[in-house]
Amino acid sequence: MDKIVVTGNGALNGQVPIAGAKNACLTLMPATLLSDEPLTLTNAPRLSDIKTMITLLQSLGAEAQLLQDGKVIALASHDVNNLTAHYDIVRKMRASILVLGPLLARYGQAVVSLPGGCAIGARPVDLHLKALEAMGAEMELREGYVHAKAPGGLKGGVLEFPFVSVGATENALMAATLAKGTTVLKNAAREPEIVDLARCLRKMGAQIEGEGTGTLTIEGVDRLHGATHPVVADRIELGTYMLAPAICGGEIELLGGRRELIGVFCDKLDEAGIEVTETRDGLNVRRRSNAVHSVNVTTEPFPGFPTDLQAQMMAALCTAEGVSVLEETIFENRFMHAPELMRMGANIDVHGGIAKVTGVARLKGAPVMATDLRASVSLILAGLAAEGDTVVSRVYHLDRGYEQVEDKLSALGAKIERISE
């Protein structure tokens, strides 16, 4: 099993190209099931999760292949011959549930395995099912599978989500494009990935209004056609690399980054003494002084502070001046990186969904274990500024969401390598 060894090596300088968003791409790929014409995605990230979604789509009879060294995904669903998404594939990635809405909308039936548990919380799919039931679908749970059918096709309706859910919004949005009549989704997610999906679906002929707001209105059409669409930049990768000069010093330009993708995060960095400026090609980040100041962070749905950047922010605050408080409101069990950071000398006190971080002068390298995707990269960030070697195990988590992380950090002057055992 691979490990990553990081040796603290001082300030980082240079440029980092930001890849297409994993969460956007995993949502866009199932949209191919809505049409019998080709869908081509450019600016795709090269990640293991993308390959898992390709395997799932191919198991349904769709065509899916990587082109141009994985940066382009060519998809076509003119010969779908299987409407069952099996557990052995779905269990690897929760985004697999996003095939349910498209299959149901186009074919009137689908059988999809429940995704199972997750290290950072249950993340139930009940909102996905209720949204589709509101459009006339009939649902039955048997032996760990959702058996869904809509013999007369899906029908438009008004649905208000009890709380904001990105995945449920995405599933309902895709399904509604082929439903009869008008569908209104209230308290819908507003994330850039939702906006990107709506723009792609509109290129395919869907009639959608309101993306980026809390209300989406979709007028169903009889069929969708093919399209070519660039995947939006990954705001989580963007925020992760923005924290590198905050932790280590130096100055980094994030190529392809846009402030509107991550505005509240940028505001929080400014509060901590980290300067973010827009450039012609992206964003430039550097510390204003030698130290980062303590700040308080509460995770919220977009446009609030992203839960997917909480672990990385905690790593940055471990050596900040003063005491910071981080409150996690999105997922339970999302402070599992804290004990690993404490192995490196961090002073962290966790009670339920609140973590108090008292800054220390310096972290020290140690053997640590990644517990999930974002935790894994937070430990690498901490290792960049730690004294000595930090050995991060279980880095298969990292490969699900960050492409070529060793190459990108090495290009900035980091001392980092992957070792296989």
N, C-alpha and C positions, 0 to 999 in steps of 0.2 A: 504494500500500500504506500502511495506517495506521501512524502512529507515536504514541507518548505522550511528552509533555514534562512533566517533573517539576521543580519548583523548590523547593529547601529553604526551608521557611517556618516553622520553629520547632515548638513543641509542638502536639499534636493532642488535641482534647477532644470528647466527645459520645457518641452511640450509633450502633452498627452492627447492622442486622438480618442475621442469619446465614441464608443460603438453605438449601434442601434439598441433600443430598449428591449431587454429580454421580455418584460411583462407586456409590452406592446406587441412584439412579434408573436408571442405565444397566443395572443388573442386574435391577431390578424390571420394566422394560419388556418384555423377552423372555418374562417369565412369562405374558404374555397368550397366548402360543402354546400353553400347556398346557390352555386351556379354550376352549369356544365361547361363553362368557358374558362380559359386559363387565368390564374391569378399569379402575378409575379411580384415578389417583395424584394426590394433593394435595400442596401444599408443594413443587412441582417447581421445580428451578432453571432459569433462562432462559439456556441456553448453546447454542453451536453443536453440541457433541457430541450433545445431546438431539435436535436437528433431524436430525442424521445418522442416529441410531437410528430416528427416525420414518420417514425415507426408506427405510431397510432393511426395517422391518416392513411398510411399504406395498408394497414391491417383492415381498413374499411373499404379498400379498393380504389382509393384516390391515388393519383400520381403525385409524387413529391421527391424533388431532388435538389441537391446543393450545387450551385454553379459559382464560377469565379472565386475559387478558394473559400467557398462557404458564405460569401457576402451577398449572394443572390439566391433566393429560394423560388423555384419554379413549381407551381401547384396546378392541378387540374382534377376535377371531380365529375368527369363525364361518364365514368364507368363504376360508380359505387355499387358494390355487390354484397356488402355486409353492414348491418345496422347495429352491431353489438361491439361495444368497446370493453374489452376484457380486462379483468383485474390485474393480470400479470404485467400489463403495460400501464394502466391507470394508476396503480399503486406507487409508481415511481415519481409521479408529478401531479399535483392537485389541479393544475390548469387543464388536465385532460377532460374535466367535467364540461369544458366549453364546447365540446362537440355535441352536447345534448340539444341545445336550442336549434342550431343549424340543421341537424338531422331531423328533428321533429318538424321543423318548419317546411322543409323541402319534401320529406318522404312520409310524413304523418306518423312515424313511429321511430323508436330508438330504445336500445337496451344499453345502459351505461353503468359500469361498476361504480360503487361509492369509492371515493379516493382513499378512505382510511384515515389513520391518525396523522399528526404532524407534531414535530418537536416543539414548535412555538405556539401550540394551541390547537383546539379541535377544528376551528374554521368550518362550521357545519354548512351543508349545501341546501338547507331547508329553504332559504330565500330564493335560490335558483328554481326549486320545484314549485314554490308558491307563485312565483312570477309567471311560470309557464302554465300553471293551473288557471291563473286569472285570464289567460288567453284561450282557455277551453281544453287544455290538455288533461288527460286522465293519467294519474300516476299510481303505481303500485310498487312497493318495496318487497323484493323476494330474494332471500339468500345473498344479501349484499349487493344486489343490483337494482337500479331504477328501471322499471318497465314503463315506458311512456308511450302514449298513443293519442292521436288526434284524428279520428277517422274522417271527419268533415273538414279538416284543416284548422289551423289556428285562427282565432278571431281577435280583432283589436279590443282593447279594454283600457280601463284606467287602473293603474297600480301605484300605490304609495308604499315604498319600502319603509319598514319600521325603523331601520337604521341604515346608514350608508354602507353599501357593499359593492366593491368594484366588480368582483366576479359575477354576481347576480345581475348587475346592470349590463355587463357585457353579454351575458347569455340571453337576457330578455331583449336587448337591443337587436342582436342578430336575428333572433326568432321573429321579432316584430316586423322586420323588413319584408317578409313574405306572408304575413298574416293578413286576413281580410279586414279592411277598414282601418281605423285610426287607433293607435296605441299611445297612451300617455304614461310615462314613467316619472313619478314624483319622488323627491328625495333621492334622486339618482346621483351616482358618483360623478365627480367633476375632474378626475385626474387627466393629465395630458394623454395617457394611454387610451382613455375613453374618447377624447377628442380625435385622436389619431384613427381609432377604429371607425368612428362616424365618417371621417373624411374619406377613408378607403371605401366604406360601404356606399357612400354617395357617388364615388367614381364608378362603382359597379351598377349604379342606377337606382339606389335606394333613395327614398325621400325622408330626410331627417332634419329636424330643427332643434336647436337648443343645446347642442353639445358645449360643454364648459360651464353650463348652468345646472341648477338642481332639478330642472324639468326637461325631459326629452319627449318630443312629439314625432311619431313615426307613422307615415301613411303607407300602408302595405302596397306592394306592387306584385304583379303576376310572376315576374322572373327577374333575376339579376344577370348581368353580363360580366365579362372579364375586365381586368384592369391591371395596371402597374402602379405600385405604390412604394415610396421610400419609408422605412421604419423611422419613427421619431427618435431623437437622441436619448440615451439612457440617463435619466436624471439621477438615478441612484449611483451609477458608476461615476457620473459627473461629481456629485456631492462627496463621494468617497475619495476621489483624487484631490478634490479641493482641500480636504483635511490633511493631506500629506505635508504641505509646507507649514500648516498650522502646528503640526506635531514636531516636525524636524527643522523648520526654518527653510529659507530659500524662496524661490519664486517660480511658479509654474503657470503655463498657459494651457487651458483646456480647450482643445480645438473642437468646434462644433457645439460647445456649450452655450446655452441661452439662459439669461437670468429669469425669464418668465416661467421656465420649467421648475424653478427651485427658489422662488422669491423669498419665502419666509425663512428658509434655511440660510440664504445669503444675509438676511437681516440679523439672524442670530450670530452668524460669523462676525458681522460688523460689531455687534455688541461685545463679542469676545476679543476684539482687537485685531481682527483679520480683515484685510482690505480686499474687496472684490471689485474689479473694474472690467468693463466691457471692452473688447478689442474688435478689430475687423473680423477676426476668425473665431472668436469665442470669448472666454473669460480668463482674466489674469488674477492670480491669488498670491498674496504674501502677507506675512505678519507685519504689523506696524511697529512692534517693539520686540524685545527678546522673549517676552512671556505672553502666554494666552491668559485672558482674564476668565474667571468663573462666570457661568451663566446658568440660568434655569431653563429647562426644556420640557415641554409637554407635547407628546405626539398626538396628532389629529389627522383626520381625513384631509385630502387636498382641498384648499390650498395651504393647510397647516403644515407643521413640521412632520416630515415623513417618518413613519415607524421604521422603515427600511434603512434609515440613517441614524437611528438611535444608538446602536452598538458602536458605530464608528465615531459618533460624537462623544460617547463615553470614553473611548480610548484617548481622544484628544484632550478631554478634560482631566484625565488622570494626572497630568503634570501642569495644570493651570493654577494660577494664583487664587487661593481662596477655596470656598465650598460651593459646589454646584449641585442642583437637585434635578434629576430626570424623572419624569412621570410617564409611564407607558399606559396608554388608554385603549390601544387597538387590540393587541394580542396578550393573552396570559403567557407566562413562562418565557418572556422574552428578555430576561436578564441572565440567561445561562452563561453568557460570556463573562459576567462579573467575577465569579470565582477564579476563572482562568487569568483575568487581568490582575487579580489579587496575588496569584502565584508569582507575578512579575513585580510585586511590591506596591501595587495600587492600594489606596485606602478607600474602600467602597463599603457602604452599609445599605443592604437591601431589605426593605419591608414591604411585602406585597408588590404593588405596582409602582413603588417609589424607590429610587436609588439615590443615596447621598454620596457624592464623590468629593473627597478632600484631596486637593492637589498635593503631590509629592515632588521633591526636587528632581528625581530621576527614576525611571523604571529599570529593572534588571532582567536580562534575558533568562528564560526558563523553558522547559518542555511544557507545552500547552496543547489542548485538544479543542478542535473546532466542533461546535454543537449544531450549528446551522450555517446557512449561506452568509448572512451578514456578520455573524459572530466570527467566522473564519477570517474575513478581511479586516475586522477590527483588531484581531490579534496580530496580523501582519503589520498594520499601521503602528501599533504599540511597539512591535519589535524594531521598527525602523529607527526609533528614538531611544531604545533601551541600551543599556550597557551590556556588551557581550552578545552571545548567540541566543536567539529564540527559535525553538523548533516546534512548528505547528503541524500536528498530525490530523488525520481525517480530512484532508484538503479536497476530497472529492466534492464536498459541499461547495467549495470555492469555484470549481469548474462548472457548476450549474449557472453561475451568474456573472463571472468575470472572465473575459477572454484575454489570454496572453498577459496575465498580471505580472509575471516575473519579467517579461520583456519590457513592458511599459515602465515598471519601476526601475529596472536596470538602466534604461535610457535616461533616467533622471539622476543617476548617480548612486542609486541604492545598491547595497550588497545583499543579493537575494538569489537563492538557487533552489531548485526542486531536486529531491533525491528519491530514488525508488529503492524499495527493500524487497 
